[in-house]
Amino acid sequence: MEVDLLDFVEQCRRLVKQALGKHAGEPASGGFARWKHVVLHCLRLEDGHSYRETPNRLKYMSEIRDVLDLDRDDLPDYSTIYKSFDRLKMWVWRALLRVSAQQHPQSGHAALDSTFFDRRSASSYYRQRSGSNVQTLKVTTLTDRESLAVLDVHISARWKHDTKTGPQVVRRNADDLLSVAADKAFHNWVTKYEFYALGVEPLILQRGSRPLTLGHNALIRAKGYSQRWMAESSYSTTKRSLGDAVRALGWYRQFREIVLMFAISNIEPLCEPL
């Protein structure tokens, strides 16, 4: 989605400060406030530029520098921006994802689904040296079925079964959910019982062709299962806008990058389109 870049940075500044709270002004790296680093990483990913290119482009973006309260002669070095991505923990990016999702109407009805992100675009030399043979990361998303806002993300390099990752995501957001729609891959009785115990209605189809199973599936479809496609639409939009591959080398950086990508996909609809 193409948006006005200045409006995007202003939205990011507002949401990042809200997400970080009292920690927003704390120095993160190079003496710059933490919120500035987070916004710079949002800008870097949205604009599709490298760490080296980001400070160079900022030299010619006076209005964006004003929003970030940065002086042209005192911009952070690319190495400073790179190191801050290591120092900013996962809770920062999850807080931004949560706050960005809260800017959209919350229906309480969510869709649960899984997708994959390619990590082969990272240096093959690095992967061989580190002994890593994982080529794709499995990402389970929880999406509001009306606003398409991504509420939560679970990332795994070992491809855990959906019946393991699904309840974990729902458990973290149970207080805000009324129902969850998911495909047959998320179905087993333990999962359904846990959802009911959390006060969340599971709209999950069962496998089989018995009359009882067919009747159950027809009832689930009547309750809104057909809106499960909203989850597919949300991560499809993210991949078209920001790519379907991660560029970071370290696995922990890749996890943070994916969470940031979904936070940006929540922020983009709030901005002025081009």
N, C-alpha and C positions, 0 to 999 in steps of 0.2 A: 504494500500500500504506500503510495507516494503522498507525503505530507509536507506541510510547511516546516522547514527545519528549525526556524527560530521559535515557532509555536511549540514544536516538539521539545526543544531544550527548556522552554519556560515551564511546560507541563512536567517534565522530568524533575526540574528543580523543586517545584512545589511538592510533588509526590515523594521525592527522595527525602526532603526535610521532614515530611510527615512520617515516613517510614522509620527514619533513624532517630527521631525525637531528640532527646538531650545529647545524643552522641553525634549529631549532625556536624557540629562545629569542631569536634575533636580532630587534631591533625592525624592524617593517615600515612602520608609518605611525602618527603620533601618539604614539610611544613605547610602543605595545603590542606584545607579543611576536608573532612571525609566526604561530605556531600558533593564537593566539586569533583572528586575522583569518580564517584558513582555516576554522576551525570556525564562525565567525559567518556566512561565506558559505554553508557547508553548511546551517546553520540557516535562513538567509534563503530559500534555494531550497526546502528541504523544507517550510517553513512557508508558502511562497507569498506573502511580504510584500515590500514595497519597501524601499529603503535608508532612507527616512525612518521607516518604521514599525518597523524592526528594533530600534533603540535604545529607542524608546518602549515596545515590548513587553517588553524586557529589564528595565525598571524594575519590572515586576510579576511577574517570574519569578525569585524569590529562589534557588530550588534550581539553576536553570540558571546564574545568576550565580556561585554557589558553585563549580560545576564549571569555569567559565571563569576563576575567581579574579578577578572584577570587582566593584568597589564600586558601589553604587547611585548615589553622587554623583560617580563618576568613569568614566562609561560613554563609549565612543568616540562622537563625533558622526557623524551619517549621512554627512557629506562625507568623514570619515576612512575609513569603511568603503568608500565608493565609490572613493576614490583608491587604496586598497590593492589593489583588483581590478586596477588598471592596473600596480601595482608588483610584484605577484606574477606571476612569469613562468610560461610554459606548463609548464616542467619540474616545478613544484610540483603542478599538477593531474594531470599524467601519473604522478608518483610516488604520489600518493594513489590514482589508479585502479589502479596496479599492486599496491600494498599491499592495497587492499580486495579485489582479485581473489584474492590469495594466501590470504585467510582462508577460502576455499572449497576443497573437494577439487579437485585438478587431475588430470584424466584423460589429458591429452596429446592428446585428440581434440577438434578445434575445428570450428566452423561459421563460414563466411565469407559475409556478405551485406551489401547496401546498403539504406539508407533515406534519407528526406529530412526535413529540419526547416524549417519555415516561418519566414522572417524578415520577413514583411510586417507583423507586429504591432509592430515598431519604428516610430518616428515617420516618417510618410510625408514630412513636411517635411524631416526630417534626410536621408532617402534622396535626395530631390530636390536638396537643397543640396550633398550630397557627390557627386552624379552616379552613384549606385549604382543599377543596375537589376536586381540579382540578388535574386530573390524567395524562392528556396529554397537550402538548403545540402545537399550530398550527403554522407552519413556512411556509411562502411564500417566494420563492426564485426567483431571476432573474438571468438567466444563459446565457452566450454567446453561441450561437448555434454551433460555429465552434471550439472554444478552450475549452469548458466545464468549463470555469472559472465562479465562482459564483460572480456576480457583486454587488448584494445587497440582504439583508435579512430583512423580517418583521416578528416579533414574537408576538403572541397574546395568552393570557390565556383564553380569552372569546370567541374564535372561531368566529371572525367576518366573514361575508360572503365574498367570493372571490371578488365580485364586489365592496367591500369597501377597501380591502387591496391591490388589484391589481393596481388601479390607484395611490395609495399612493406610491408604489414602483416605478412605471414608472415615476411618476412626479419628483422624486428625481434624476432620471438618464436620463431624456428626451433629454438633450443636446447631449448625446452620442449614442442615439438610432435612428435607421431607421425604424425598424419594431419589433413587439412583437407577438409571437405565444402563444396562450393559449387555453384551452379547453372551453367547453360550460358553465362551472361554472362561468367563468369570463364575460359572455356575458350579457350585457343590453345596451340599446341605449345611456344612459348617459355616460357609460364607453367608448364606441366607439367614441362618439363625443368629449370627453375630450382627448382621444388619438390623434385624428385628429387635434384638436386645439394645441396640443403640438408638432405637426409635426412628429408623430409616426404612422406608418400604423399598425392597429390592425388586425392580422391574427387570428380571433376568429370565430369558427363555431357558426351558429345559430341553435336554436331548431326548429323542425317542419319538415313536409314532403311536403310542397307545392312546386310546380315547381320552383318558384322564390327562395325559401330557398335552394333547392337542387342545383340550378345553382350557387348561391352565395357560398355555401360550396365547390363545385367543383373548383371554381376559387380560393378560399382561399388555398385549398390543392395544387393547381398548383403553388402557390406563395411561398411555403415552409413550410406550416403548419405541414407537416409530420416530420419535425425536432424538433417538440415540445418535443419529447422523450428525448432530450438532458438534459432537466431540471430534469427528473426522473433519468437519469443516474448519474447526478452530486450528488444529495443527496443520491442516493443509494450507490455510492462510499464512501461518507462521513460516512454513517452509518456502512458500512462493515469495514472501517478502524478504526473509533473512537467510534463506538457504536451508538445505537439508543435511548439511555437514558441519561438524565442529572444527574449528581451526586451531584451538589450543592444543598443546602437546601433552601436558600432565593430565591424568584422568580427573583429578579433583578440579582442575581449571575447566575441563570440559563439562563437568556437572554444573559448575557455576554459570558457564556460558549458556547452557540450555535453559536454565531457570531465568536468566536475564533475557533470553530471546522471547520467552513466553510473556514476561513482564512488559517488554517492548510491544508485543502484539496486543496487549491490553491497553497500552498508552496510545497507540496510533489512532484508534477510533475517536479519541478525545481531542485530536488535533485538527487543524484546518487542512482539508485535502487540497492538493494541487490541481 
